[in-house]
Amino acid sequence: QVHLVESGGGLVQPGGSLRLSCAASGSIFRINAMAWYRQAPGKERELVARTTSGSFPNYADSVKGRFIISGVNANNTVNLQMNNLKPEDTAVYYCNADVRKTLYTTGHDYYWGQGTQVTVSS
């Protein structure tokens, strides 16, 4: 009942910028947290950035100072602003949402988007 759609990926030169967006829809009471992960060829999926209620956002060391994750807006959308991109940032980027579905439910439900390709190359 929850669907995530990522957008904003593409091809960019080193030093360039991209902004990724992830929109969550469906049966959502509130978003507990949203995060961006990425997976490069031959590597495991890794956490890039995460935003949670009541906490500062956290980032992978490799992207600190370059990437900025937004809070979740009124449309249940989170953005990832990626600046000073490097070739090693090339990966498929996936959105993940930690969802509380109703006022009367407990626990967390997690959902994934299908990913958006980011390629950094001259």
C-alpha positions as CSV (number, residue, x, y, z in Angstrom):
1,Q,0.0,0.0,0.0
2,V,3.1,2.3,0.0
3,H,4.9,3.2,-3.1
4,L,8.1,5.1,-3.6
5,V,9.2,6.8,-6.8
6,E,12.7,8.2,-7.2
7,S,13.6,10.8,-9.8
8,G,16.5,13.1,-10.7
9,G,19.2,10.7,-11.7
10,G,21.3,11.1,-14.8
11,L,24.7,11.8,-16.3
12,V,26.8,14.5,-14.8
13,Q,30.5,15.6,-15.1
14,P,32.8,15.4,-12.1
15,G,32.3,18.5,-9.9
16,G,28.7,18.8,-11.0
17,S,25.5,18.6,-9.1
18,L,22.3,16.6,-9.1
19,R,19.2,16.6,-7.0
20,L,17.4,13.3,-6.3
21,S,13.8,13.2,-5.1
22,C,11.8,10.4,-3.6
23,A,8.0,10.6,-3.2
24,A,6.1,8.3,-1.0
25,S,2.4,7.6,-1.5
26,G,-0.3,5.3,-0.2
27,S,-1.3,4.3,3.3
28,I,0.9,6.6,5.4
29,F,0.2,8.1,8.8
30,R,3.6,9.5,9.2
31,I,7.1,9.0,7.8
32,N,9.4,7.9,10.7
33,A,12.5,8.2,8.5
34,M,13.7,8.3,5.0
35,A,17.0,7.4,3.6
36,W,19.1,7.2,0.4
37,Y,21.2,4.1,-0.3
38,R,23.3,3.4,-3.3
39,Q,24.8,0.3,-4.9
40,A,27.7,0.5,-7.4
41,P,28.7,-2.4,-9.7
42,G,30.5,-5.1,-7.7
43,K,29.7,-3.5,-4.3
44,E,27.2,-4.0,-1.6
45,R,24.4,-1.5,-1.1
46,E,25.4,1.2,1.3
47,L,23.7,4.0,3.3
48,V,24.3,7.4,1.8
49,A,22.1,9.7,4.0
50,R,19.3,9.3,6.4
51,T,16.8,11.8,8.0
52,T,14.8,10.9,11.1
53,S,12.3,12.6,13.4
54,G,14.0,14.2,16.4
55,S,17.6,13.7,15.1
56,F,20.1,15.4,12.9
57,P,20.6,13.8,9.5
58,N,23.5,11.4,9.2
59,Y,25.7,10.8,6.2
60,A,28.3,8.4,5.0
61,D,31.8,9.7,5.5
62,S,32.4,9.6,1.8
63,V,29.6,12.2,1.1
64,K,29.8,14.5,4.2
65,G,30.2,18.1,3.1
66,R,29.0,17.3,-0.4
67,F,25.5,15.8,-0.1
68,I,22.5,17.3,1.8
69,I,19.4,15.4,2.6
70,S,16.2,17.4,3.2
71,G,13.5,16.8,5.8
72,V,10.4,15.1,4.6
73,N,8.1,17.7,3.2
74,A,4.2,17.9,3.3
75,N,4.0,15.7,0.2
76,N,6.0,12.9,1.8
77,T,9.0,13.7,-0.4
78,V,12.6,13.7,0.5
79,N,15.4,15.2,-1.6
80,L,19.1,14.5,-1.8
81,Q,21.2,17.4,-3.1
82,M,24.5,16.1,-4.4
83,N,27.3,18.5,-5.0
84,N,30.8,18.2,-6.2
85,L,30.1,14.8,-7.6
86,K,32.9,12.3,-8.1
87,P,33.2,9.3,-10.4
88,E,33.1,7.1,-7.3
89,D,29.6,8.4,-6.6
90,T,28.4,6.5,-9.7
91,A,25.7,4.0,-8.6
92,V,22.1,3.2,-8.6
93,Y,20.5,5.3,-5.8
94,Y,17.6,3.8,-3.9
95,C,15.1,5.5,-1.6
96,N,14.0,3.7,1.6
97,A,11.1,4.8,3.8
98,D,10.3,3.9,7.4
99,V,6.5,4.2,7.6
100,R,3.9,4.3,10.3
101,K,0.7,3.4,8.5
102,T,-2.0,4.5,11.0
103,L,-2.4,6.0,14.5
104,Y,-3.4,2.6,15.8
105,T,-0.5,0.5,14.5
106,T,2.8,-0.2,16.1
107,G,6.1,-1.1,14.6
108,H,7.8,0.0,11.5
109,D,7.2,-0.9,7.8
110,Y,10.0,-0.4,5.3
111,Y,9.7,0.2,1.6
112,W,12.1,0.6,-1.3
113,G,11.9,2.5,-4.5
114,Q,13.2,0.9,-7.7
115,G,16.2,3.1,-7.9
116,T,17.6,5.8,-10.2
117,Q,20.9,5.7,-12.0
118,V,23.6,8.4,-11.2
119,T,26.6,8.4,-13.5
120,V,29.5,10.8,-12.9
121,S,31.9,10.8,-15.9
122,S,33.7,13.2,-18.2
